[in-house]
Amino acid sequence: MSKKRILLVASFSPSLINFRGDFIESLIQNNFEVYTASPDYTEEVKQQLLTLGAHPVVYKLERTGLNPLNDLKSISELKAIIKTHDIDLVFPYTVKPVIYSSIAANSCNVPVISLITGLGFAFTGLTFKARTLQRLNEFLYKISIRKNKVIVFQNKDDYKLFLDRKIIPKTNKVAFVGGSGVNLNKYKTRVNDNTSNKIKFLLVARLIKEKGIELYIAAAKKLKKTYPEAEFHIIGEPDNSPSSIKLEKLNKLNSKGIVVYHGKQNNVPEHLYHTDVFVLPTYYREGVPRSILEALSVGLPIITTNTPGCKETVKKDYNGILIAPNNLEELVEAMAVFLKTPSKIKEMGRNSRLYAEQRFDVNIINKELIAIINEEIKH
């Protein structure tokens, strides 16, 4: 029996390894021939994909901004890839790949299972630009994904929004998975042997306002006055977003000892092992944040917002604390809980690892996705 050919479509090639590497391996083990489409492969990513047994192919994509001519070229190139490689099923994730490859595949009568990994900046709705993008994205989703075989969501809030905004009708077939999952074999459980007053908090994120970086810094300033031994670590780097924090500001805060700024790091797990509490006060429309999943996996208590994608990662009074979005007072109170009662760190951290094993193990997620794919590819 010939192998079915599946095309994974991404907007950023490293995500194919970092977020979908285990999924690609599972697909190949389940007798699929896997093609990956992405713009701008690095040689390292290309070699890693080839080693896994996948076939990387390139298409052009402007990851940010809207240029109708370039967007049409992206759709045209994806159509050519689907036809040239005789693809049996297309599996895109993130906004532009979902929209463009759904249009391309539907025009070729090739089935699509699309993965909605969060709605991001456009659906945060804080600025005029975001609201304009939201209306445009709603329209593009409407015309692109309604014919898809299955639309897979990472949280039920995003599905409800799609129904409320009439982006999809209730008749569309949908499924739910707990994020991209984490390979728990790659994350050893943290040994909590901290008996000092030097409780270490850590934020790992894109350093933009919507991810809560300004809120985290404000909380650090307040808490430092009462708990001078506490440390507030930051991993990430500013980007070209208009809401990005300035590097000069971070360096100044670092030199004053208010935060410990590490910049961009390729060894985030090592930092997680030497941290006590993970904090992500985001109000960005997340799917299920990968950074939180990694923190759960090593056994850290979580402080995050009661928002779509984030609230799924915390069970109240079990493995962390949920706070209202954009609420400094609640963030300070939540962080103070662990400063006042350090024994909660060990207890909640242990529960975080258990919760990751129960709900976010990549093997569980991949098994669910492959079951969805096998069901649809039969028809």
PyMOL commands that set and color helices and strands:
alter all, ss='L'
color gray80, all
select helices_A, chain A and resi 14-18+21-29+43-52+68-84+95-107+121-123+128-145+156-164+184-186+209-211+213-226+247-255+268-273+290-298+311-313+328-340+343-360+362-377
alter helices_A, ss='H'
color red, helices_A
select strands_A, chain A and resi 4-9+32-38+55-58+89-92+113-116+150-153+174-176+200-204+231-235+260-261+277-280+302-305+320-323
alter strands_A, ss='S'
color yellow, strands_A
deselect
rebuild
show_as cartoon
